[in-house]
Amino acid sequence: MENSYSSLSVAIEDLQNKGYKEDFNLVEEGIESKSLKREWKAGELDVIKYYRFEGMTNPGDNSILYVIETHDNTKGLLVDNYSAKGDYISPEMVKKLKITHEE
């Protein structure tokens, strides 16, 4: 896997070509795939790597791309806004994603 990418879209395209095809969404206890109609709890997945991207025109447009593999071998990506506040996720999921806004 690359150490860095020039943009979020370049990263997504490359990682999808490497087999990380599923589009994950964050839910309270873990992640979900709407296309597969499945959810995985924090203990059922591993974050392989993550990449941070800063918006070019607005410093508030910061995103983080998580490369995720579930324990049943589903591979995909989760895009989140790492400067967002107010979304509730479980402490287990916060720990799994190692979300720290101070980095």
Biopython code that builds the backbone (N, CA, C, O; Angstrom):
import numpy as np
from Bio.PDB.StructureBuilder import StructureBuilder

atoms = [
    (1, "MET", "N", (0.822, -1.176, 0.000)),
    (1, "MET", "CA", (0.000, 0.000, 0.000)),
    (1, "MET", "C", (0.868, 1.243, 0.000)),
    (1, "MET", "O", (1.961, 1.255, 0.567)),
    (2, "GLU", "N", (0.368, 2.291, -0.644)),
    (2, "GLU", "CA", (1.084, 3.567, -0.707)),
    (2, "GLU", "C", (1.210, 4.184, 0.683)),
    (2, "GLU", "O", (0.380, 3.943, 1.560)),
    (3, "ASN", "N", (2.248, 4.973, 0.870)),
    (3, "ASN", "CA", (2.390, 5.720, 2.117)),
    (3, "ASN", "C", (1.509, 6.954, 2.121)),
    (3, "ASN", "O", (1.032, 7.376, 3.175)),
    (4, "SER", "N", (1.289, 7.540, 0.943)),
    (4, "SER", "CA", (0.425, 8.706, 0.857)),
    (4, "SER", "C", (-0.137, 8.809, -0.553)),
    (4, "SER", "O", (0.362, 8.176, -1.484)),
    (5, "TYR", "N", (-1.177, 9.611, -0.694)),
    (5, "TYR", "CA", (-1.819, 9.848, -1.988)),
    (5, "TYR", "C", (-1.993, 11.347, -2.155)),
    (5, "TYR", "O", (-2.054, 12.087, -1.173)),
    (6, "SER", "N", (-2.074, 11.789, -3.397)),
    (6, "SER", "CA", (-2.215, 13.216, -3.671)),
    (6, "SER", "C", (-3.611, 13.738, -3.367)),
    (6, "SER", "O", (-3.779, 14.924, -3.083)),
    (7, "SER", "N", (-4.623, 12.860, -3.422)),
    (7, "SER", "CA", (-5.990, 13.290, -3.130)),
    (7, "SER", "C", (-6.819, 12.101, -2.662)),
    (7, "SER", "O", (-6.436, 10.945, -2.842)),
    (8, "LEU", "N", (-7.951, 12.408, -2.065)),
    (8, "LEU", "CA", (-8.861, 11.372, -1.599)),
    (8, "LEU", "C", (-9.355, 10.522, -2.760)),
    (8, "LEU", "O", (-9.408, 9.297, -2.647)),
    (9, "SER", "N", (-9.715, 11.148, -3.868)),
    (9, "SER", "CA", (-10.239, 10.384, -5.005)),
    (9, "SER", "C", (-9.189, 9.443, -5.605)),
    (9, "SER", "O", (-9.521, 8.333, -6.023)),
    (10, "VAL", "N", (-7.937, 9.875, -5.649)),
    (10, "VAL", "CA", (-6.851, 9.018, -6.147)),
    (10, "VAL", "C", (-6.674, 7.817, -5.215)),
    (10, "VAL", "O", (-6.492, 6.688, -5.671)),
    (11, "ALA", "N", (-6.728, 8.072, -3.913)),
    (11, "ALA", "CA", (-6.579, 6.994, -2.930)),
    (11, "ALA", "C", (-7.702, 5.975, -3.063)),
    (11, "ALA", "O", (-7.455, 4.769, -3.088)),
    (12, "ILE", "N", (-8.938, 6.462, -3.149)),
    (12, "ILE", "CA", (-10.082, 5.554, -3.259)),
    (12, "ILE", "C", (-9.971, 4.693, -4.507)),
    (12, "ILE", "O", (-10.173, 3.481, -4.444)),
    (13, "GLU", "N", (-9.655, 5.304, -5.636)),
    (13, "GLU", "CA", (-9.537, 4.553, -6.885)),
    (13, "GLU", "C", (-8.455, 3.472, -6.789)),
    (13, "GLU", "O", (-8.683, 2.329, -7.185)),
    (14, "ASP", "N", (-7.292, 3.828, -6.271)),
    (14, "ASP", "CA", (-6.196, 2.870, -6.161)),
    (14, "ASP", "C", (-6.542, 1.724, -5.206)),
    (14, "ASP", "O", (-6.297, 0.556, -5.510)),
    (15, "LEU", "N", (-7.107, 2.065, -4.064)),
    (15, "LEU", "CA", (-7.434, 1.036, -3.077)),
    (15, "LEU", "C", (-8.569, 0.130, -3.557)),
    (15, "LEU", "O", (-8.568, -1.063, -3.255)),
    (16, "GLN", "N", (-9.529, 0.671, -4.294)),
    (16, "GLN", "CA", (-10.574, -0.171, -4.876)),
    (16, "GLN", "C", (-9.968, -1.145, -5.877)),
    (16, "GLN", "O", (-10.381, -2.303, -5.947)),
    (17, "ASN", "N", (-8.995, -0.682, -6.648)),
    (17, "ASN", "CA", (-8.296, -1.561, -7.594)),
    (17, "ASN", "C", (-7.503, -2.650, -6.880)),
    (17, "ASN", "O", (-7.215, -3.695, -7.463)),
    (18, "LYS", "N", (-7.150, -2.406, -5.613)),
    (18, "LYS", "CA", (-6.428, -3.400, -4.814)),
    (18, "LYS", "C", (-7.372, -4.307, -4.022)),
    (18, "LYS", "O", (-6.924, -5.093, -3.187)),
    (19, "GLY", "N", (-8.677, -4.198, -4.284)),
    (19, "GLY", "CA", (-9.625, -5.122, -3.678)),
    (19, "GLY", "C", (-10.459, -4.567, -2.537)),
    (19, "GLY", "O", (-11.305, -5.279, -1.995)),
    (20, "TYR", "N", (-10.241, -3.306, -2.157)),
    (20, "TYR", "CA", (-11.016, -2.693, -1.072)),
    (20, "TYR", "C", (-12.245, -2.015, -1.680)),
    (20, "TYR", "O", (-12.315, -0.789, -1.769)),
    (21, "LYS", "N", (-13.202, -2.829, -2.093)),
    (21, "LYS", "CA", (-14.311, -2.361, -2.909)),
    (21, "LYS", "C", (-15.541, -1.936, -2.126)),
    (21, "LYS", "O", (-16.334, -1.134, -2.621)),
    (22, "GLU", "N", (-15.721, -2.447, -0.925)),
    (22, "GLU", "CA", (-16.953, -2.167, -0.178)),
    (22, "GLU", "C", (-16.943, -0.742, 0.368)),
    (22, "GLU", "O", (-15.908, -0.246, 0.813)),
    (23, "ASP", "N", (-18.099, -0.092, 0.331)),
    (23, "ASP", "CA", (-18.269, 1.260, 0.864)),
    (23, "ASP", "C", (-18.875, 1.141, 2.256)),
    (23, "ASP", "O", (-20.063, 0.852, 2.399)),
    (24, "PHE", "N", (-18.057, 1.365, 3.278)),
    (24, "PHE", "CA", (-18.519, 1.248, 4.654)),
    (24, "PHE", "C", (-19.010, 2.594, 5.173)),
    (24, "PHE", "O", (-18.527, 3.651, 4.768)),
    (25, "ASN", "N", (-19.980, 2.528, 6.078)),
    (25, "ASN", "CA", (-20.479, 3.699, 6.786)),
    (25, "ASN", "C", (-20.315, 3.446, 8.270)),
    (25, "ASN", "O", (-20.423, 2.313, 8.737)),
    (26, "LEU", "N", (-20.053, 4.511, 9.000)),
    (26, "LEU", "CA", (-19.906, 4.422, 10.444)),
    (26, "LEU", "C", (-21.280, 4.349, 11.097)),
    (26, "LEU", "O", (-22.164, 5.148, 10.789)),
    (27, "VAL", "N", (-21.456, 3.382, 12.004)),
    (27, "VAL", "CA", (-22.660, 3.275, 12.825)),
    (27, "VAL", "C", (-22.217, 3.210, 14.279)),
    (27, "VAL", "O", (-21.028, 3.069, 14.563)),
    (28, "GLU", "N", (-23.154, 3.311, 15.186)),
    (28, "GLU", "CA", (-22.811, 3.439, 16.603)),
    (28, "GLU", "C", (-21.857, 2.360, 17.106)),
    (28, "GLU", "O", (-20.878, 2.677, 17.781)),
    (29, "GLU", "N", (-22.118, 1.112, 16.797)),
    (29, "GLU", "CA", (-21.315, 0.009, 17.332)),
    (29, "GLU", "C", (-20.207, -0.462, 16.401)),
    (29, "GLU", "O", (-19.424, -1.335, 16.776)),
    (30, "GLY", "N", (-20.125, 0.098, 15.189)),
    (30, "GLY", "CA", (-19.113, -0.366, 14.248)),
    (30, "GLY", "C", (-19.292, 0.253, 12.878)),
    (30, "GLY", "O", (-19.338, 1.474, 12.729)),
    (31, "ILE", "N", (-19.393, -0.626, 11.860)),
    (31, "ILE", "CA", (-19.569, -0.165, 10.486)),
    (31, "ILE", "C", (-20.685, -0.956, 9.828)),
    (31, "ILE", "O", (-21.089, -2.017, 10.303)),
    (32, "GLU", "N", (-21.179, -0.404, 8.706)),
    (32, "GLU", "CA", (-22.189, -1.113, 7.931)),
    (32, "GLU", "C", (-21.859, -1.002, 6.454)),
    (32, "GLU", "O", (-21.158, -0.093, 6.011)),
    (33, "SER", "N", (-22.392, -1.964, 5.707)),
    (33, "SER", "CA", (-22.370, -1.919, 4.252)),
    (33, "SER", "C", (-23.821, -1.942, 3.815)),
    (33, "SER", "O", (-24.524, -2.928, 4.036)),
    (34, "LYS", "N", (-24.273, -0.866, 3.198)),
    (34, "LYS", "CA", (-25.659, -0.816, 2.737)),
    (34, "LYS", "C", (-25.881, -1.771, 1.577)),
    (34, "LYS", "O", (-26.949, -2.375, 1.475)),
    (35, "SER", "N", (-24.894, -1.919, 0.701)),
    (35, "SER", "CA", (-25.062, -2.800, -0.449)),
    (35, "SER", "C", (-25.156, -4.270, -0.031)),
    (35, "SER", "O", (-25.885, -5.047, -0.648)),
    (36, "LEU", "N", (-24.421, -4.647, 1.015)),
    (36, "LEU", "CA", (-24.477, -6.032, 1.514)),
    (36, "LEU", "C", (-25.535, -6.214, 2.601)),
    (36, "LEU", "O", (-25.834, -7.335, 3.014)),
    (37, "LYS", "N", (-26.100, -5.081, 3.061)),
    (37, "LYS", "CA", (-27.091, -5.099, 4.153)),
    (37, "LYS", "C", (-26.547, -5.837, 5.372)),
    (37, "LYS", "O", (-27.193, -6.721, 5.935)),
    (38, "ARG", "N", (-25.319, -5.435, 5.763)),
    (38, "ARG", "CA", (-24.615, -6.061, 6.894)),
    (38, "ARG", "C", (-24.008, -5.020, 7.784)),
    (38, "ARG", "O", (-23.697, -3.909, 7.355)),
    (39, "GLU", "N", (-23.839, -5.395, 9.044)),
    (39, "GLU", "CA", (-23.116, -4.573, 10.010)),
    (39, "GLU", "C", (-22.053, -5.429, 10.681)),
    (39, "GLU", "O", (-22.215, -6.638, 10.845)),
    (40, "TRP", "N", (-20.959, -4.771, 11.067)),
    (40, "TRP", "CA", (-19.892, -5.418, 11.820)),
    (40, "TRP", "C", (-19.622, -4.573, 13.054)),
    (40, "TRP", "O", (-19.535, -3.348, 12.969)),
    (41, "LYS", "N", (-19.493, -5.222, 14.188)),
    (41, "LYS", "CA", (-19.135, -4.513, 15.420)),
    (41, "LYS", "C", (-17.630, -4.260, 15.419)),
    (41, "LYS", "O", (-16.885, -4.860, 14.644)),
    (42, "ALA", "N", (-17.202, -3.368, 16.294)),
    (42, "ALA", "CA", (-15.790, -2.975, 16.352)),
    (42, "ALA", "C", (-14.861, -4.182, 16.479)),
    (42, "ALA", "O", (-13.780, -4.192, 15.890)),
    (43, "GLY", "N", (-15.266, -5.186, 17.233)),
    (43, "GLY", "CA", (-14.428, -6.361, 17.428)),
    (43, "GLY", "C", (-14.358, -7.295, 16.239)),
    (43, "GLY", "O", (-13.607, -8.271, 16.260)),
    (44, "GLU", "N", (-15.129, -7.010, 15.203)),
    (44, "GLU", "CA", (-15.184, -7.873, 14.023)),
    (44, "GLU", "C", (-14.464, -7.272, 12.824)),
    (44, "GLU", "O", (-14.666, -7.709, 11.691)),
    (45, "LEU", "N", (-13.622, -6.265, 13.073)),
    (45, "LEU", "CA", (-12.930, -5.622, 11.958)),
    (45, "LEU", "C", (-11.553, -5.147, 12.393)),
    (45, "LEU", "O", (-11.264, -4.985, 13.579)),
    (46, "ASP", "N", (-10.721, -4.933, 11.391)),
    (46, "ASP", "CA", (-9.387, -4.382, 11.620)),
    (46, "ASP", "C", (-9.183, -3.204, 10.687)),
    (46, "ASP", "O", (-9.534, -3.265, 9.509)),
    (47, "VAL", "N", (-8.617, -2.134, 11.217)),
    (47, "VAL", "CA", (-8.214, -0.991, 10.403)),
    (47, "VAL", "C", (-6.791, -1.267, 9.959)),
    (47, "VAL", "O", (-5.870, -1.299, 10.775)),
    (48, "ILE", "N", (-6.618, -1.464, 8.671)),
    (48, "ILE", "CA", (-5.314, -1.816, 8.113)),
    (48, "ILE", "C", (-4.414, -0.579, 8.021)),
    (48, "ILE", "O", (-3.217, -0.642, 8.299)),
    (49, "LYS", "N", (-5.012, 0.531, 7.630)),
    (49, "LYS", "CA", (-4.256, 1.772, 7.451)),
    (49, "LYS", "C", (-5.255, 2.909, 7.352)),
    (49, "LYS", "O", (-6.435, 2.681, 7.084)),
    (50, "TYR", "N", (-4.790, 4.133, 7.565)),
    (50, "TYR", "CA", (-5.652, 5.279, 7.308)),
    (50, "TYR", "C", (-4.846, 6.410, 6.702)),
    (50, "TYR", "O", (-3.633, 6.509, 6.889)),
    (51, "TYR", "N", (-5.549, 7.260, 5.973)),
    (51, "TYR", "CA", (-4.940, 8.396, 5.291)),
    (51, "TYR", "C", (-5.755, 9.646, 5.615)),
    (51, "TYR", "O", (-6.985, 9.604, 5.630)),
    (52, "ARG", "N", (-5.065, 10.755, 5.873)),
    (52, "ARG", "CA", (-5.744, 12.022, 6.140)),
    (52, "ARG", "C", (-5.558, 12.955, 4.952)),
    (52, "ARG", "O", (-4.505, 12.997, 4.316)),
    (53, "PHE", "N", (-6.628, 13.703, 4.678)),
    (53, "PHE", "CA", (-6.609, 14.666, 3.578)),
    (53, "PHE", "C", (-7.175, 15.984, 4.075)),
    (53, "PHE", "O", (-8.167, 16.005, 4.803)),
    (54, "GLU", "N", (-6.543, 17.083, 3.680)),
    (54, "GLU", "CA", (-7.018, 18.413, 4.051)),
    (54, "GLU", "C", (-7.579, 19.092, 2.822)),
    (54, "GLU", "O", (-7.013, 19.008, 1.732)),
    (55, "GLY", "N", (-8.716, 19.777, 3.013)),
    (55, "GLY", "CA", (-9.335, 20.505, 1.917)),
    (55, "GLY", "C", (-8.432, 21.637, 1.450)),
    (55, "GLY", "O", (-7.772, 22.284, 2.262)),
    (56, "MET", "N", (-8.402, 21.876, 0.153)),
    (56, "MET", "CA", (-7.517, 22.901, -0.398)),
    (56, "MET", "C", (-8.017, 24.314, -0.100)),
    (56, "MET", "O", (-7.213, 25.220, 0.119)),
    (57, "THR", "N", (-9.346, 24.510, -0.091)),
    (57, "THR", "CA", (-9.867, 25.868, 0.083)),
    (57, "THR", "C", (-10.408, 26.113, 1.478)),
    (57, "THR", "O", (-10.473, 27.259, 1.923)),
    (58, "ASN", "N", (-10.796, 25.057, 2.172)),
    (58, "ASN", "CA", (-11.399, 25.229, 3.490)),
    (58, "ASN", "C", (-10.737, 24.273, 4.465)),
    (58, "ASN", "O", (-10.867, 23.060, 4.304)),
    (59, "PRO", "N", (-10.031, 24.776, 5.473)),
    (59, "PRO", "CA", (-9.382, 23.893, 6.443)),
    (59, "PRO", "C", (-10.368, 22.983, 7.166)),
    (59, "PRO", "O", (-9.972, 21.965, 7.734)),
    (60, "GLY", "N", (-11.663, 23.349, 7.147)),
    (60, "GLY", "CA", (-12.676, 22.509, 7.775)),
    (60, "GLY", "C", (-13.024, 21.274, 6.957)),
    (60, "GLY", "O", (-13.681, 20.362, 7.457)),
    (61, "ASP", "N", (-12.587, 21.239, 5.702)),
    (61, "ASP", "CA", (-12.859, 20.086, 4.838)),
    (61, "ASP", "C", (-11.778, 19.027, 5.003)),
    (61, "ASP", "O", (-11.083, 18.684, 4.046)),
    (62, "ASN", "N", (-11.643, 18.522, 6.194)),
    (62, "ASN", "CA", (-10.644, 17.494, 6.463)),
    (62, "ASN", "C", (-11.320, 16.138, 6.467)),
    (62, "ASN", "O", (-12.358, 15.969, 7.107)),
    (63, "SER", "N", (-10.752, 15.170, 5.765)),
    (63, "SER", "CA", (-11.305, 13.827, 5.777)),
    (63, "SER", "C", (-10.235, 12.806, 6.079)),
    (63, "SER", "O", (-9.036, 13.034, 5.926)),
    (64, "ILE", "N", (-10.734, 11.672, 6.515)),
    (64, "ILE", "CA", (-9.850, 10.553, 6.803)),
    (64, "ILE", "C", (-10.420, 9.331, 6.103)),
    (64, "ILE", "O", (-11.622, 9.071, 6.155)),
    (65, "LEU", "N", (-9.552, 8.596, 5.458)),
    (65, "LEU", "CA", (-9.935, 7.386, 4.724)),
    (65, "LEU", "C", (-9.372, 6.189, 5.471)),
    (65, "LEU", "O", (-8.158, 6.045, 5.616)),
    (66, "TYR", "N", (-10.273, 5.328, 5.945)),
    (66, "TYR", "CA", (-9.859, 4.112, 6.642)),
    (66, "TYR", "C", (-9.901, 2.935, 5.677)),
    (66, "TYR", "O", (-10.879, 2.749, 4.954)),
    (67, "VAL", "N", (-8.842, 2.149, 5.670)),
    (67, "VAL", "CA", (-8.774, 0.911, 4.904)),
    (67, "VAL", "C", (-9.107, -0.208, 5.887)),
    (67, "VAL", "O", (-8.373, -0.434, 6.849)),
    (68, "ILE", "N", (-10.220, -0.911, 5.642)),
    (68, "ILE", "CA", (-10.761, -1.845, 6.629)),
    (68, "ILE", "C", (-10.923, -3.239, 6.049)),
    (68, "ILE", "O", (-11.326, -3.416, 4.900)),
    (69, "GLU", "N", (-10.595, -4.229, 6.883)),
    (69, "GLU", "CA", (-10.886, -5.629, 6.574)),
    (69, "GLU", "C", (-11.672, -6.200, 7.738)),
    (69, "GLU", "O", (-11.274, -6.069, 8.896)),
    (70, "THR", "N", (-12.804, -6.842, 7.418)),
    (70, "THR", "CA", (-13.595, -7.471, 8.469)),
    (70, "THR", "C", (-13.082, -8.888, 8.684)),
    (70, "THR", "O", (-12.347, -9.425, 7.854)),
    (71, "HIS", "N", (-13.471, -9.484, 9.791)),
    (71, "HIS", "CA", (-12.987, -10.828, 10.100)),
    (71, "HIS", "C", (-13.567, -11.890, 9.193)),
    (71, "HIS", "O", (-13.088, -13.024, 9.193)),
    (72, "ASP", "N", (-14.604, -11.550, 8.405)),
    (72, "ASP", "CA", (-15.113, -12.496, 7.402)),
    (72, "ASP", "C", (-14.563, -12.154, 6.010)),
    (72, "ASP", "O", (-15.132, -12.546, 4.991)),
    (73, "ASN", "N", (-13.435, -11.410, 5.987)),
    (73, "ASN", "CA", (-12.681, -11.085, 4.767)),
    (73, "ASN", "C", (-13.375, -10.125, 3.811)),
    (73, "ASN", "O", (-13.085, -10.138, 2.614)),
    (74, "THR", "N", (-14.268, -9.307, 4.303)),
    (74, "THR", "CA", (-14.839, -8.241, 3.487)),
    (74, "THR", "C", (-13.885, -7.058, 3.565)),
    (74, "THR", "O", (-13.513, -6.623, 4.655)),
    (75, "LYS", "N", (-13.491, -6.539, 2.404)),
    (75, "LYS", "CA", (-12.534, -5.437, 2.342)),
    (75, "LYS", "C", (-13.216, -4.198, 1.808)),
    (75, "LYS", "O", (-13.961, -4.256, 0.829)),
    (76, "GLY", "N", (-12.953, -3.065, 2.464)),
    (76, "GLY", "CA", (-13.571, -1.840, 1.985)),
    (76, "GLY", "C", (-12.970, -0.603, 2.603)),
    (76, "GLY", "O", (-11.945, -0.645, 3.284)),
    (77, "LEU", "N", (-13.646, 0.506, 2.340)),
    (77, "LEU", "CA", (-13.164, 1.821, 2.739)),
    (77, "LEU", "C", (-14.238, 2.575, 3.506)),
    (77, "LEU", "O", (-15.432, 2.431, 3.240)),
    (78, "LEU", "N", (-13.797, 3.371, 4.450)),
    (78, "LEU", "CA", (-14.673, 4.237, 5.229)),
    (78, "LEU", "C", (-14.100, 5.643, 5.158)),
    (78, "LEU", "O", (-12.950, 5.868, 5.535)),
    (79, "VAL", "N", (-14.892, 6.583, 4.679)),
    (79, "VAL", "CA", (-14.475, 7.984, 4.628)),
    (79, "VAL", "C", (-15.232, 8.720, 5.716)),
    (79, "VAL", "O", (-16.452, 8.599, 5.825)),
    (80, "ASP", "N", (-14.504, 9.485, 6.527)),
    (80, "ASP", "CA", (-15.126, 10.232, 7.607)),
    (80, "ASP", "C", (-14.493, 11.612, 7.685)),
    (80, "ASP", "O", (-13.370, 11.819, 7.224)),
    (81, "ASN", "N", (-15.218, 12.547, 8.267)),
    (81, "ASN", "CA", (-14.723, 13.899, 8.483)),
    (81, "ASN", "C", (-14.091, 13.921, 9.862)),
    (81, "ASN", "O", (-14.813, 13.847, 10.857)),
    (82, "TYR", "N", (-12.775, 14.022, 9.961)),
    (82, "TYR", "CA", (-12.137, 13.910, 11.267)),
    (82, "TYR", "C", (-12.193, 15.176, 12.094)),
    (82, "TYR", "O", (-11.713, 15.196, 13.227)),
    (83, "SER", "N", (-12.765, 16.223, 11.553)),
    (83, "SER", "CA", (-12.951, 17.406, 12.390)),
    (83, "SER", "C", (-14.393, 17.517, 12.866)),
    (83, "SER", "O", (-14.748, 18.484, 13.539)),
    (84, "ALA", "N", (-15.224, 16.541, 12.527)),
    (84, "ALA", "CA", (-16.634, 16.583, 12.927)),
    (84, "ALA", "C", (-16.779, 16.313, 14.414)),
    (84, "ALA", "O", (-15.991, 15.585, 15.018)),
    (85, "LYS", "N", (-17.792, 16.914, 14.975)),
    (85, "LYS", "CA", (-18.100, 16.680, 16.374)),
    (85, "LYS", "C", (-19.584, 16.366, 16.468)),
    (85, "LYS", "O", (-20.366, 16.786, 15.615)),
    (86, "GLY", "N", (-19.972, 15.632, 17.498)),
    (86, "GLY", "CA", (-21.379, 15.395, 17.727)),
    (86, "GLY", "C", (-21.867, 14.016, 17.331)),
    (86, "GLY", "O", (-22.901, 13.575, 17.831)),
    (87, "ASP", "N", (-21.166, 13.324, 16.457)),
    (87, "ASP", "CA", (-21.593, 11.981, 16.093)),
    (87, "ASP", "C", (-21.225, 11.029, 17.219)),
    (87, "ASP", "O", (-20.099, 11.042, 17.715)),
    (88, "TYR", "N", (-22.192, 10.200, 17.620)),
    (88, "TYR", "CA", (-21.890, 9.251, 18.685)),
    (88, "TYR", "C", (-21.507, 7.906, 18.090)),
    (88, "TYR", "O", (-22.238, 7.326, 17.287)),
    (89, "ILE", "N", (-20.350, 7.430, 18.503)),
    (89, "ILE", "CA", (-19.971, 6.050, 18.220)),
    (89, "ILE", "C", (-19.464, 5.460, 19.524)),
    (89, "ILE", "O", (-19.035, 6.181, 20.425)),
    (90, "SER", "N", (-19.521, 4.154, 19.610)),
    (90, "SER", "CA", (-19.156, 3.483, 20.849)),
    (90, "SER", "C", (-17.676, 3.694, 21.177)),
    (90, "SER", "O", (-16.863, 3.910, 20.279)),
    (91, "PRO", "N", (-17.328, 3.632, 22.470)),
    (91, "PRO", "CA", (-15.906, 3.737, 22.849)),
    (91, "PRO", "C", (-15.051, 2.665, 22.184)),
    (91, "PRO", "O", (-13.885, 2.905, 21.869)),
    (92, "GLU", "N", (-15.626, 1.484, 21.971)),
    (92, "GLU", "CA", (-14.880, 0.399, 21.314)),
    (92, "GLU", "C", (-14.529, 0.778, 19.879)),
    (92, "GLU", "O", (-13.435, 0.487, 19.396)),
    (93, "MET", "N", (-15.480, 1.436, 19.203)),
    (93, "MET", "CA", (-15.232, 1.832, 17.822)),
    (93, "MET", "C", (-14.241, 2.985, 17.761)),
    (93, "MET", "O", (-13.401, 3.022, 16.862)),
    (94, "VAL", "N", (-14.319, 3.916, 18.686)),
    (94, "VAL", "CA", (-13.339, 5.003, 18.742)),
    (94, "VAL", "C", (-11.939, 4.424, 18.907)),
    (94, "VAL", "O", (-11.002, 4.837, 18.225)),
    (95, "LYS", "N", (-11.806, 3.470, 19.813)),
    (95, "LYS", "CA", (-10.499, 2.831, 20.045)),
    (95, "LYS", "C", (-10.027, 2.086, 18.799)),
    (95, "LYS", "O", (-8.852, 2.151, 18.437)),
    (96, "LYS", "N", (-10.952, 1.376, 18.143)),
    (96, "LYS", "CA", (-10.600, 0.616, 16.944)),
    (96, "LYS", "C", (-10.090, 1.537, 15.843)),
    (96, "LYS", "O", (-9.112, 1.222, 15.164)),
    (97, "LEU", "N", (-10.759, 2.681, 15.668)),
    (97, "LEU", "CA", (-10.368, 3.601, 14.620)),
    (97, "LEU", "C", (-9.215, 4.514, 15.028)),
    (97, "LEU", "O", (-8.647, 5.225, 14.199)),
    (98, "LYS", "N", (-8.875, 4.483, 16.325)),
    (98, "LYS", "CA", (-7.794, 5.321, 16.846)),
    (98, "LYS", "C", (-7.995, 6.773, 16.446)),
    (98, "LYS", "O", (-7.067, 7.445, 15.997)),
    (99, "ILE", "N", (-9.222, 7.243, 16.618)),
    (99, "ILE", "CA", (-9.562, 8.602, 16.244)),
    (99, "ILE", "C", (-8.972, 9.572, 17.252)),
    (99, "ILE", "O", (-9.375, 9.599, 18.414)),
    (100, "THR", "N", (-8.023, 10.362, 16.799)),
    (100, "THR", "CA", (-7.484, 11.425, 17.639)),
    (100, "THR", "C", (-7.423, 12.674, 16.792)),
    (100, "THR", "O", (-6.814, 12.673, 15.722)),
    (101, "HIS", "N", (-8.034, 13.716, 17.248)),
    (101, "HIS", "CA", (-8.080, 14.946, 16.472)),
    (101, "HIS", "C", (-6.849, 15.808, 16.708)),
    (101, "HIS", "O", (-6.685, 16.841, 16.059)),
    (102, "GLU", "N", (-5.993, 15.402, 17.616)),
    (102, "GLU", "CA", (-4.812, 16.197, 17.917)),
    (102, "GLU", "C", (-3.624, 15.870, 17.043)),
    (102, "GLU", "O", (-2.652, 16.625, 17.024)),
    (103, "GLU", "N", (-3.671, 14.770, 16.319)),
    (103, "GLU", "CA", (-2.501, 14.369, 15.514)),
    (103, "GLU", "C", (-2.195, 15.371, 14.422)),
    (103, "GLU", "O", (-1.247, 15.183, 13.660)),
]
sb = StructureBuilder()
sb.init_structure("model")
sb.init_model(0)
sb.init_chain("A")
sb.init_seg("    ")
for serial, (resi, resn, name, xyz) in enumerate(atoms, 1):
    if name == "N":
        sb.init_residue(resn, " ", resi, " ")
    sb.init_atom(name, np.array(xyz, "f"), 0.0, 1.0, " ", f" {name:<3s}", serial, name[0])
structure = sb.get_structure()
